[in-house]
Amino acid sequence: MLIILILILTLLQEFHLMTLPRRQFLAHSAAGLAALSALPCSGAAAADSSASRLKLGLVTYNWGKNWDLPTVIANCEATGFKGVELRSTHKHGVEIDLDAAQRAAVRQRFADSDVELVGLGSACEYHAVDPAVLQKNIEETKQFVKLCRDVGGSGVKVRPNGLPAERPVEATIEQIGKSLNQVGRFGAEHGVQIRVEVHGRGTSEIHHMKSIMDVADHPNVVVCWNCNPADLHGDGLQANYRSLQDRMGTIHIHDLRGDQYPWEALFELLKQTDAPGFTGWTLLEDGRVPEDIVAAMKANTEVWNTLAGRG
C-alpha cells in the first residue's frame, strides 16, 4: 500500500499539483503517509507485522560482563545478535561519568558497526523507604537518560526491587509508579524510553507489576518482561502476559536451549504484541555463564530463528 500511495502522490504532483512549491507538496505527501500509517490492520496483518519486528540482542549480564566494548560488538556481529543492552558497572565502561568526547566515541563505534545500541541497563530502583535514597535513584536515572541519549541508545532499563515490610504494599506500589512517571517525563524530553524490568521480591509478581504500571501511566514508561518463574503463577503465562501486553517495551529472555521457560508459548505472544512502545527487542541475559559464550550465542541464534519464524 505504501508503494501505491507514493505512485498516486507522484501522479498528483505531475497532473494536479505541479504549481505547488516543493515544500508544500512534501507536506501533502507526509500527511498522506501519516494517514496511511493510521489505517487499521487486520488481526493477521498486525500479527505478521509484530512478528517481523522481533530482533535478537544481548544483555551484558552475565554474558559479556568481562568484555570491552569492541569485543561486545565483535561478538554480537559474529553470532547474529543485532543489538545490545549494556549493563552498568561492567568492563565495557559505558557509565554516567563519561565526558562528551568519550560519549561521542561510543556513539560512533556503534554507528560504524552492524550492532544497535538498544539501551543501557541501570540498577536504579524506587522502592526505598528513605526519601533521600529514593531521590538519589531518581537523579541517577536522569543521568543515565542523558548518557543514553548521548551514546545513541533508545532506552534505559530500571527496576522495582522489593516491597519493604515496614510499609504497606499499596504505598510502595504508588511510590514506585509515581517515580516512574517522573523519570518517564524526563526521558520523553530527551527521546529515551524508560523500561521497567519485572524484577524483585514481590514486585516480580505480575499482579503487583500491573498495579505499578497502572500508576505509572506515562506513555514513555514501558515494561521489560523478564521471563521469571512468577510469570507462570496464578492463571498462567498467557493471562499474565496479556495483563501487561499493552505496555510492553522490551523482553529479557534467557538461554533458549533450556526448558526452564515455555519459549514457544512466549514467542507466540510476542508475535501478537502491537503495543505502542513495543520495540521488538528480545535480549538474552542469563546468570549461568557457559564456558564458550560465543558458541552459546551462535546456538541461541539458531533456536531464536526457529522460535521467531525465521528458520
Number of C-alpha atoms within 10 A of each C-alpha: 8 11 8 9 14 14 12 13 20 15 13 13 18 11 10 11 16 12 10 11 9 12 9 11 18 14 11 15 18 12 12 16 15 11 10 13 12 9 8 9 11 9 10 10 12 16 19 13 16 20 22 14 17 23 17 22 27 28 25 25 20 18 22 24 18 14 16 14 18 14 13 20 22 14 20 24 15 13 17 18 24 20 24 26 26 28 24 19 13 17 14 19 16 22 19 17 12 13 10 11 9 14 21 14 13 18 19 13 17 19 14 8 12 16 21 20 25 24 28 27 24 20 17 22 24 25 25 19 16 8 11 10 13 19 14 14 20 19 13 18 26 21 15 28 31 19 24 29 21 17 23 20 24 21 28 29 26 26 25 27 21 19 21 15 9 7 10 10 16 13 14 22 26 18 20 24 24 19 20 31 21 16 23 26 18 19 25 16 12 16 17 25 28 31 28 26 24 26 22 14 11 17 25 24 20 25 17 17 22 20 15 23 24 15 17 23 16 19 15 25 28 31 26 25 25 22 21 18 12 18 22 18 14 12 9 11 21 15 15 19 18 13 15 20 21 16 26 26 29 25 25 20 23 23 21 22 13 9 8 12 18 13 18 14 12 16 18 16 18 23 20 18 23 21 16 13 18 22 20 22 23 26 24 25 21 17 10 11 14 14 8 9 14 16 14 17 24 17 15 21 19 16 17 23 15 12 17 19 14 12 10
